[in-house]
């Protein structure tokens, strides 16, 4: 669990540091990208159907121990498919010098 948290927290920080600035329409105020969320498209059934027993146990523990917060399923930007959405718990973000929010498009 520590390795998953460390790798994802580092990714969130790297996106913030080196990601392309985002603008909303013709708004001149560009903001750095923030993405403390994982979204996985579920094209063919539930994502858990593709996980091994060990991976399923790890996924369950990551949510049970509140490292990730499982959100309501959403709709993918890549078509009309359901997505599994997990948000990294905000308490971990300062340890990676990452922003506390998510950039809204």
PyMOL CGO cylinders between C-alpha atoms (Angstrom):
from pymol import cmd
from pymol.cgo import CYLINDER

trace = [
    CYLINDER, 0.00, 0.00, 0.00, 2.89, 2.34, 0.80, 0.3, 1, 1, 1, 1, 1, 1,
    CYLINDER, 2.89, 2.34, 0.80, 4.38, 1.84, -2.66, 0.3, 1, 1, 1, 1, 1, 1,
    CYLINDER, 4.38, 1.84, -2.66, 1.05, 2.55, -4.38, 0.3, 1, 1, 1, 1, 1, 1,
    CYLINDER, 1.05, 2.55, -4.38, 0.57, 5.71, -2.30, 0.3, 1, 1, 1, 1, 1, 1,
    CYLINDER, 0.57, 5.71, -2.30, 4.14, 6.88, -2.88, 0.3, 1, 1, 1, 1, 1, 1,
    CYLINDER, 4.14, 6.88, -2.88, 4.03, 6.31, -6.65, 0.3, 1, 1, 1, 1, 1, 1,
    CYLINDER, 4.03, 6.31, -6.65, 0.62, 7.92, -7.14, 0.3, 1, 1, 1, 1, 1, 1,
    CYLINDER, 0.62, 7.92, -7.14, 1.46, 10.87, -4.86, 0.3, 1, 1, 1, 1, 1, 1,
    CYLINDER, 1.46, 10.87, -4.86, 4.66, 11.42, -6.86, 0.3, 1, 1, 1, 1, 1, 1,
    CYLINDER, 4.66, 11.42, -6.86, 2.65, 11.31, -10.10, 0.3, 1, 1, 1, 1, 1, 1,
    CYLINDER, 2.65, 11.31, -10.10, 0.18, 13.90, -8.77, 0.3, 1, 1, 1, 1, 1, 1,
    CYLINDER, 0.18, 13.90, -8.77, 3.11, 16.19, -7.88, 0.3, 1, 1, 1, 1, 1, 1,
    CYLINDER, 3.11, 16.19, -7.88, 4.82, 15.69, -11.25, 0.3, 1, 1, 1, 1, 1, 1,
    CYLINDER, 4.82, 15.69, -11.25, 1.61, 16.56, -13.12, 0.3, 1, 1, 1, 1, 1, 1,
    CYLINDER, 1.61, 16.56, -13.12, 1.37, 19.74, -11.04, 0.3, 1, 1, 1, 1, 1, 1,
    CYLINDER, 1.37, 19.74, -11.04, 5.02, 20.68, -11.70, 0.3, 1, 1, 1, 1, 1, 1,
    CYLINDER, 5.02, 20.68, -11.70, 5.48, 19.85, -15.37, 0.3, 1, 1, 1, 1, 1, 1,
    CYLINDER, 5.48, 19.85, -15.37, 1.93, 19.60, -16.72, 0.3, 1, 1, 1, 1, 1, 1,
    CYLINDER, 1.93, 19.60, -16.72, 0.63, 22.00, -19.36, 0.3, 1, 1, 1, 1, 1, 1,
    CYLINDER, 0.63, 22.00, -19.36, -1.19, 25.03, -17.93, 0.3, 1, 1, 1, 1, 1, 1,
    CYLINDER, -1.19, 25.03, -17.93, -4.95, 24.78, -18.40, 0.3, 1, 1, 1, 1, 1, 1,
    CYLINDER, -4.95, 24.78, -18.40, -7.26, 27.54, -19.51, 0.3, 1, 1, 1, 1, 1, 1,
    CYLINDER, -7.26, 27.54, -19.51, -11.03, 27.69, -19.49, 0.3, 1, 1, 1, 1, 1, 1,
    CYLINDER, -11.03, 27.69, -19.49, -12.25, 28.88, -22.89, 0.3, 1, 1, 1, 1, 1, 1,
    CYLINDER, -12.25, 28.88, -22.89, -10.64, 32.20, -23.82, 0.3, 1, 1, 1, 1, 1, 1,
    CYLINDER, -10.64, 32.20, -23.82, -9.85, 33.00, -20.18, 0.3, 1, 1, 1, 1, 1, 1,
    CYLINDER, -9.85, 33.00, -20.18, -6.30, 34.37, -19.93, 0.3, 1, 1, 1, 1, 1, 1,
    CYLINDER, -6.30, 34.37, -19.93, -5.78, 33.04, -16.38, 0.3, 1, 1, 1, 1, 1, 1,
    CYLINDER, -5.78, 33.04, -16.38, -4.05, 29.70, -16.91, 0.3, 1, 1, 1, 1, 1, 1,
    CYLINDER, -4.05, 29.70, -16.91, -3.95, 27.30, -13.97, 0.3, 1, 1, 1, 1, 1, 1,
    CYLINDER, -3.95, 27.30, -13.97, -1.58, 24.40, -13.32, 0.3, 1, 1, 1, 1, 1, 1,
    CYLINDER, -1.58, 24.40, -13.32, -3.16, 20.96, -13.72, 0.3, 1, 1, 1, 1, 1, 1,
    CYLINDER, -3.16, 20.96, -13.72, -4.20, 19.07, -10.61, 0.3, 1, 1, 1, 1, 1, 1,
    CYLINDER, -4.20, 19.07, -10.61, -5.23, 15.41, -10.74, 0.3, 1, 1, 1, 1, 1, 1,
    CYLINDER, -5.23, 15.41, -10.74, -5.46, 13.55, -7.42, 0.3, 1, 1, 1, 1, 1, 1,
    CYLINDER, -5.46, 13.55, -7.42, -8.02, 11.20, -8.98, 0.3, 1, 1, 1, 1, 1, 1,
    CYLINDER, -8.02, 11.20, -8.98, -7.83, 7.89, -10.82, 0.3, 1, 1, 1, 1, 1, 1,
    CYLINDER, -7.83, 7.89, -10.82, -10.54, 7.21, -13.39, 0.3, 1, 1, 1, 1, 1, 1,
    CYLINDER, -10.54, 7.21, -13.39, -10.66, 3.83, -15.11, 0.3, 1, 1, 1, 1, 1, 1,
    CYLINDER, -10.66, 3.83, -15.11, -13.04, 3.12, -17.99, 0.3, 1, 1, 1, 1, 1, 1,
    CYLINDER, -13.04, 3.12, -17.99, -15.11, -0.02, -17.46, 0.3, 1, 1, 1, 1, 1, 1,
    CYLINDER, -15.11, -0.02, -17.46, -15.92, -1.13, -20.98, 0.3, 1, 1, 1, 1, 1, 1,
    CYLINDER, -15.92, -1.13, -20.98, -16.65, -4.81, -20.33, 0.3, 1, 1, 1, 1, 1, 1,
    CYLINDER, -16.65, -4.81, -20.33, -18.14, -5.23, -16.86, 0.3, 1, 1, 1, 1, 1, 1,
    CYLINDER, -18.14, -5.23, -16.86, -16.57, -4.29, -13.54, 0.3, 1, 1, 1, 1, 1, 1,
    CYLINDER, -16.57, -4.29, -13.54, -12.85, -3.52, -13.26, 0.3, 1, 1, 1, 1, 1, 1,
    CYLINDER, -12.85, -3.52, -13.26, -12.56, -6.12, -10.47, 0.3, 1, 1, 1, 1, 1, 1,
    CYLINDER, -12.56, -6.12, -10.47, -13.30, -8.85, -13.03, 0.3, 1, 1, 1, 1, 1, 1,
    CYLINDER, -13.30, -8.85, -13.03, -9.81, -8.31, -14.51, 0.3, 1, 1, 1, 1, 1, 1,
    CYLINDER, -9.81, -8.31, -14.51, -7.87, -8.32, -11.22, 0.3, 1, 1, 1, 1, 1, 1,
    CYLINDER, -7.87, -8.32, -11.22, -6.06, -11.29, -9.69, 0.3, 1, 1, 1, 1, 1, 1,
    CYLINDER, -6.06, -11.29, -9.69, -6.96, -12.26, -6.13, 0.3, 1, 1, 1, 1, 1, 1,
    CYLINDER, -6.96, -12.26, -6.13, -3.89, -10.42, -4.80, 0.3, 1, 1, 1, 1, 1, 1,
    CYLINDER, -3.89, -10.42, -4.80, -4.68, -7.28, -6.79, 0.3, 1, 1, 1, 1, 1, 1,
    CYLINDER, -4.68, -7.28, -6.79, -8.33, -7.34, -5.71, 0.3, 1, 1, 1, 1, 1, 1,
    CYLINDER, -8.33, -7.34, -5.71, -7.25, -7.64, -2.06, 0.3, 1, 1, 1, 1, 1, 1,
    CYLINDER, -7.25, -7.64, -2.06, -4.86, -4.68, -2.46, 0.3, 1, 1, 1, 1, 1, 1,
    CYLINDER, -4.86, -4.68, -2.46, -7.58, -2.58, -4.13, 0.3, 1, 1, 1, 1, 1, 1,
    CYLINDER, -7.58, -2.58, -4.13, -10.05, -3.41, -1.35, 0.3, 1, 1, 1, 1, 1, 1,
    CYLINDER, -10.05, -3.41, -1.35, -7.49, -2.52, 1.35, 0.3, 1, 1, 1, 1, 1, 1,
    CYLINDER, -7.49, -2.52, 1.35, -6.56, 0.80, -0.33, 0.3, 1, 1, 1, 1, 1, 1,
    CYLINDER, -6.56, 0.80, -0.33, -10.21, 1.86, -0.06, 0.3, 1, 1, 1, 1, 1, 1,
    CYLINDER, -10.21, 1.86, -0.06, -10.88, 0.25, 3.32, 0.3, 1, 1, 1, 1, 1, 1,
    CYLINDER, -10.88, 0.25, 3.32, -7.90, 1.99, 4.91, 0.3, 1, 1, 1, 1, 1, 1,
    CYLINDER, -7.90, 1.99, 4.91, -8.97, 5.32, 3.34, 0.3, 1, 1, 1, 1, 1, 1,
    CYLINDER, -8.97, 5.32, 3.34, -5.87, 5.85, 1.22, 0.3, 1, 1, 1, 1, 1, 1,
    CYLINDER, -5.87, 5.85, 1.22, -8.22, 6.29, -1.71, 0.3, 1, 1, 1, 1, 1, 1,
    CYLINDER, -8.22, 6.29, -1.71, -11.83, 7.38, -1.45, 0.3, 1, 1, 1, 1, 1, 1,
    CYLINDER, -11.83, 7.38, -1.45, -14.14, 5.49, -3.79, 0.3, 1, 1, 1, 1, 1, 1,
    CYLINDER, -14.14, 5.49, -3.79, -16.44, 7.92, -5.57, 0.3, 1, 1, 1, 1, 1, 1,
    CYLINDER, -16.44, 7.92, -5.57, -19.70, 7.35, -7.38, 0.3, 1, 1, 1, 1, 1, 1,
    CYLINDER, -19.70, 7.35, -7.38, -19.24, 5.87, -10.87, 0.3, 1, 1, 1, 1, 1, 1,
    CYLINDER, -19.24, 5.87, -10.87, -19.02, 8.50, -13.57, 0.3, 1, 1, 1, 1, 1, 1,
    CYLINDER, -19.02, 8.50, -13.57, -19.15, 8.72, -17.35, 0.3, 1, 1, 1, 1, 1, 1,
    CYLINDER, -19.15, 8.72, -17.35, -15.94, 8.52, -19.33, 0.3, 1, 1, 1, 1, 1, 1,
    CYLINDER, -15.94, 8.52, -19.33, -14.71, 11.36, -21.54, 0.3, 1, 1, 1, 1, 1, 1,
    CYLINDER, -14.71, 11.36, -21.54, -13.74, 8.63, -24.05, 0.3, 1, 1, 1, 1, 1, 1,
    CYLINDER, -13.74, 8.63, -24.05, -17.22, 7.50, -24.90, 0.3, 1, 1, 1, 1, 1, 1,
    CYLINDER, -17.22, 7.50, -24.90, -20.41, 6.69, -23.10, 0.3, 1, 1, 1, 1, 1, 1,
    CYLINDER, -20.41, 6.69, -23.10, -18.94, 4.12, -20.69, 0.3, 1, 1, 1, 1, 1, 1,
    CYLINDER, -18.94, 4.12, -20.69, -18.94, 3.98, -16.91, 0.3, 1, 1, 1, 1, 1, 1,
    CYLINDER, -18.94, 3.98, -16.91, -15.73, 4.82, -15.04, 0.3, 1, 1, 1, 1, 1, 1,
    CYLINDER, -15.73, 4.82, -15.04, -14.42, 3.65, -11.69, 0.3, 1, 1, 1, 1, 1, 1,
    CYLINDER, -14.42, 3.65, -11.69, -13.30, 6.76, -9.80, 0.3, 1, 1, 1, 1, 1, 1,
    CYLINDER, -13.30, 6.76, -9.80, -10.95, 6.89, -6.82, 0.3, 1, 1, 1, 1, 1, 1,
    CYLINDER, -10.95, 6.89, -6.82, -9.71, 10.10, -5.21, 0.3, 1, 1, 1, 1, 1, 1,
    CYLINDER, -9.71, 10.10, -5.21, -6.47, 10.20, -3.23, 0.3, 1, 1, 1, 1, 1, 1,
    CYLINDER, -6.47, 10.20, -3.23, -7.34, 11.25, 0.30, 0.3, 1, 1, 1, 1, 1, 1,
    CYLINDER, -7.34, 11.25, 0.30, -6.52, 14.95, 0.75, 0.3, 1, 1, 1, 1, 1, 1,
    CYLINDER, -6.52, 14.95, 0.75, -4.54, 14.41, 3.94, 0.3, 1, 1, 1, 1, 1, 1,
    CYLINDER, -4.54, 14.41, 3.94, -1.75, 12.76, 1.90, 0.3, 1, 1, 1, 1, 1, 1,
    CYLINDER, -1.75, 12.76, 1.90, -1.38, 15.53, -0.70, 0.3, 1, 1, 1, 1, 1, 1,
    CYLINDER, -1.38, 15.53, -0.70, 0.76, 17.97, 1.37, 0.3, 1, 1, 1, 1, 1, 1,
    CYLINDER, 0.76, 17.97, 1.37, 3.35, 15.22, 1.89, 0.3, 1, 1, 1, 1, 1, 1,
    CYLINDER, 3.35, 15.22, 1.89, 3.93, 15.32, -1.89, 0.3, 1, 1, 1, 1, 1, 1,
    CYLINDER, 3.93, 15.32, -1.89, 3.67, 19.14, -2.18, 0.3, 1, 1, 1, 1, 1, 1,
    CYLINDER, 3.67, 19.14, -2.18, 0.58, 18.62, -4.28, 0.3, 1, 1, 1, 1, 1, 1,
    CYLINDER, 0.58, 18.62, -4.28, -2.49, 20.80, -4.54, 0.3, 1, 1, 1, 1, 1, 1,
    CYLINDER, -2.49, 20.80, -4.54, -5.58, 19.92, -2.50, 0.3, 1, 1, 1, 1, 1, 1,
    CYLINDER, -5.58, 19.92, -2.50, -8.07, 20.18, -5.36, 0.3, 1, 1, 1, 1, 1, 1,
    CYLINDER, -8.07, 20.18, -5.36, -8.74, 18.94, -8.86, 0.3, 1, 1, 1, 1, 1, 1,
    CYLINDER, -8.74, 18.94, -8.86, -8.58, 21.22, -11.89, 0.3, 1, 1, 1, 1, 1, 1,
    CYLINDER, -8.58, 21.22, -11.89, -12.02, 21.48, -13.40, 0.3, 1, 1, 1, 1, 1, 1,
    CYLINDER, -12.02, 21.48, -13.40, -12.14, 21.67, -17.23, 0.3, 1, 1, 1, 1, 1, 1,
]
cmd.load_cgo(trace, "trace")
